Amino acid sequence: MVLVLGSGLDISLRDRNALLEAAGFTAAYRDEPLDAPEEASLRRAVELVVDRMEPHGAVVVDREWNVMRMNRGAARMLGRFIQPTDEARELFGNVVVATLHPLALRPHIVNFEEVAAITLDRARREWARSPGDAALARLRERIARIPDLPSPSRVAELASPGPFITVHLRDGDTDVRLFTTIATIGTPIDATAEELRIETYFPADDATAAWVRRLAESELEA
């Protein structure tokens, strides 16, 4: 009955485990770190996907948007915008924080208010589905300390015409436009698999596509 209730409420597998334990039962769904021996098949699947995305960037994140894996394409692209400080590198360990923080990608995002409003709107809708999640609470507190963020209620006001939002990045002579896709495991049967997301960055115009190719070629020549 507890499992039926969890399914009917469409709550996450992690929350269904918590519901079972609150009712006096053992957890029904495996919940191991991605690096655990039990998750070898999941790691293979994830690495297959991110490796096949080359030369485009792809990162694997957990439910807190912490970076778990990153392919060479993402490392090359982000490396172009990471400042050479320990604090900046630490900020890039979380996709949402890296997008919003003034010491990370924020100074390089030309359309920052638009991108930030969309990012915050998506994050807060996810938080609403798991209000008791301690990991997400930590992320909320971290974001709350970032100054001068737009309200997610401005999404409609800030959104430009078109089917999706592009991220317009600029640093000196580097001027690129990217769009993202987010993939999940289609048939998860443990909490880790359900929570993993693979975010991929594709060029939104020909100039960016050429820039991505040049980055990959320069690495091969090095």
C-alpha distance (Angstrom), angle and dihedral (degrees) to the residues before:
residue distance angle dihedral
M1 . . .
V2 3.82 . .
L3 3.81 90.5 .
V4 3.80 91.3 47.8
L5 3.81 89.5 50.7
G6 3.82 91.7 49.7
S7 3.78 91.0 49.5
G8 3.80 92.6 47.1
L9 3.80 91.1 51.4
D10 3.81 89.9 47.1
I11 3.79 92.2 -134.1
S12 3.80 123.1 161.8
L13 3.81 122.2 -86.9
R14 3.80 88.8 -112.6
D15 3.81 90.3 55.4
R16 3.81 90.7 46.0
N17 3.81 88.5 55.8
A18 3.81 89.4 51.3
L19 3.80 90.0 49.1
L20 3.81 91.0 51.6
E21 3.79 92.4 48.7
A22 3.81 91.2 48.6
A23 3.81 88.0 54.4
G24 3.82 91.5 52.0
F25 3.83 98.8 -99.5
T26 3.78 131.9 116.9
A27 3.80 120.7 -103.7
A28 3.81 113.8 -84.9
Y29 3.80 99.0 -160.0
R30 3.78 127.3 63.8
D31 3.80 115.2 -114.6
E32 3.80 110.8 -174.3
P33 3.83 129.6 146.9
L34 3.79 115.3 -96.5
D35 3.83 89.8 -111.6
A36 3.83 93.1 54.4
P37 3.85 117.4 113.6
E38 3.83 88.7 -119.9
E39 3.81 90.1 63.4
A40 3.83 96.9 55.9
S41 3.81 93.8 116.7
L42 3.81 91.3 48.2
R43 3.82 91.0 50.5
R44 3.80 90.5 51.0
A45 3.80 91.3 51.3
V46 3.80 93.3 47.6
E47 3.80 94.3 46.1
L48 3.81 90.7 48.3
V49 3.80 90.6 55.8
V50 3.81 97.6 45.4
D51 3.81 93.7 44.1
R52 3.82 91.5 51.6
M53 3.81 90.3 55.1
E54 3.81 92.6 69.8
P55 2.98 131.6 156.8
H56 3.81 84.7 26.8
G57 3.78 119.8 75.0
A58 3.80 121.9 -102.6
V59 3.80 130.2 175.5
V60 3.79 130.5 -174.1
V61 3.80 115.6 -141.2
D62 3.80 135.6 -177.1
R63 3.80 127.1 -134.2
E64 3.81 89.8 -78.0
W65 3.85 90.2 52.7
N66 3.81 91.1 -113.2
V67 3.81 111.9 153.1
M68 3.82 110.8 -109.6
R69 3.81 99.9 168.5
M70 3.80 135.3 7.6
N71 3.79 130.6 -172.3
R72 3.81 124.6 -138.2
G73 3.80 91.6 -100.8
A74 3.81 91.4 60.4
A75 3.81 92.1 43.6
R76 3.80 90.9 52.7
M77 3.79 93.7 46.8
L78 3.80 97.6 44.3
G79 3.79 91.5 41.5
R80 3.78 87.6 64.9
F81 3.83 90.0 62.7
I82 3.83 104.3 31.8
Q83 3.80 114.6 106.8
P84 3.85 113.9 -131.6
T85 3.81 95.6 -110.3
D86 3.80 131.6 106.6
E87 3.82 91.4 -124.7
A88 3.80 92.6 53.8
R89 3.81 91.9 48.7
E90 3.81 90.3 49.9
L91 3.81 91.2 51.9
F92 3.79 90.8 54.1
G93 3.81 88.6 62.1
N94 3.82 88.5 81.8
V95 3.82 120.4 51.8
V96 3.81 96.5 -150.6
V97 3.81 94.9 45.1
A98 3.82 91.4 45.8
T99 3.80 89.9 53.3
L100 3.81 95.1 49.3
H101 3.81 106.3 33.3
P102 3.83 120.7 98.1
L103 3.82 90.7 -138.4
A104 3.81 93.3 53.8
L105 3.83 130.5 39.9
R106 3.80 97.7 -30.9
P107 3.85 97.5 90.2
H108 3.80 89.3 51.8
I109 3.83 97.7 49.1
V110 3.80 106.8 95.1
N111 3.82 93.2 -168.4
F112 3.82 93.5 40.6
E113 3.82 99.0 147.8
E114 3.79 91.5 52.8
V115 3.82 94.0 46.5
A116 3.83 93.0 42.9
A117 3.81 93.6 50.2
I118 3.81 91.4 51.7
T119 3.82 92.2 45.0
L120 3.82 93.3 49.9
D121 3.79 92.9 44.9
R122 3.81 91.1 53.5
A123 3.82 92.8 45.1
R124 3.79 94.7 49.1
R125 3.81 92.6 48.8
E126 3.80 88.3 54.2
W127 3.81 91.6 48.0
A128 3.80 89.8 52.5
R129 3.81 90.1 60.1
S130 3.83 92.3 55.0
P131 3.82 107.0 29.7
G132 3.81 94.0 161.9
D133 3.81 97.2 50.5
A134 3.82 108.2 122.4
A135 3.82 93.5 -158.9
L136 3.80 92.2 54.5
A137 3.82 89.6 45.7
R138 3.82 88.4 57.7
L139 3.79 90.1 52.0
R140 3.81 91.3 48.8
E141 3.81 90.4 52.6
R142 3.79 91.1 48.2
I143 3.79 92.5 51.3
A144 3.80 92.2 44.9
R145 3.82 88.3 63.4
I146 3.82 92.6 57.6
P147 3.82 109.5 98.5
D148 3.81 130.0 -128.3
L149 3.78 101.7 11.9
P150 3.82 120.0 165.0
S151 3.78 120.2 -116.7
P152 3.81 114.1 -100.7
S153 3.82 86.2 -133.3
R154 3.83 86.3 75.1
V155 3.82 92.6 67.4
A156 3.82 94.3 106.4
E157 3.80 92.3 42.7
L158 3.81 94.9 50.3
A159 3.80 100.4 37.8
S160 3.80 114.6 110.4
P161 3.81 122.6 -139.6
G162 3.78 114.2 -82.1
P163 3.80 141.7 74.4
F164 3.82 95.5 -80.8
I165 3.80 143.2 9.4
T166 3.80 118.1 -97.7
V167 3.79 121.1 -152.0
H168 3.80 107.2 -130.7
L169 3.83 110.0 -156.4
R170 3.78 125.0 -173.2
D171 3.79 132.9 177.4
G172 3.79 116.8 161.4
D173 3.80 107.9 -54.0
T174 3.81 92.0 -9.9
D175 3.80 110.1 100.3
V176 3.82 117.2 166.4
R177 3.79 138.4 163.0
L178 3.79 121.8 -153.5
F179 3.76 137.6 178.7
T180 3.79 123.6 -158.1
T181 3.77 136.6 -140.0
I182 3.81 124.6 -163.5
A183 3.80 120.3 -150.8
T184 3.79 129.8 -172.8
I185 3.79 134.3 -170.1
G186 3.79 105.2 -84.5
T187 3.81 99.4 -142.7
P188 3.82 109.0 25.2
I189 3.78 118.4 -178.6
D190 3.79 99.0 174.5
A191 3.78 132.7 50.5
T192 3.80 96.2 -112.5
A193 3.81 93.8 52.9
E194 3.81 91.4 47.2
E195 3.80 93.7 51.6
L196 3.80 99.8 45.4
R197 3.79 117.3 102.0
I198 3.77 128.3 -172.7
E199 3.79 112.7 -148.6
T200 3.79 115.0 -164.8
Y201 3.80 127.2 -167.1
F202 3.80 118.6 -146.0
P203 3.82 130.0 -178.9
A204 3.80 113.4 -100.1
D205 3.81 94.3 -160.1
D206 3.82 141.0 23.6
A207 3.80 94.5 -101.0
T208 3.81 91.4 56.5
A209 3.81 91.4 46.1
A210 3.81 88.8 54.8
W211 3.83 90.6 48.0
V212 3.82 91.3 52.4
R213 3.82 90.6 50.5
R214 3.81 91.9 49.1
L215 3.80 91.6 51.7
A216 3.80 91.2 51.9
E217 3.80 93.1 46.1
S218 3.80 92.9 48.4
E219 3.82 90.0 54.1
L220 3.81 91.0 51.8
E221 3.80 90.8 50.4
A222 3.82 93.8 48.5
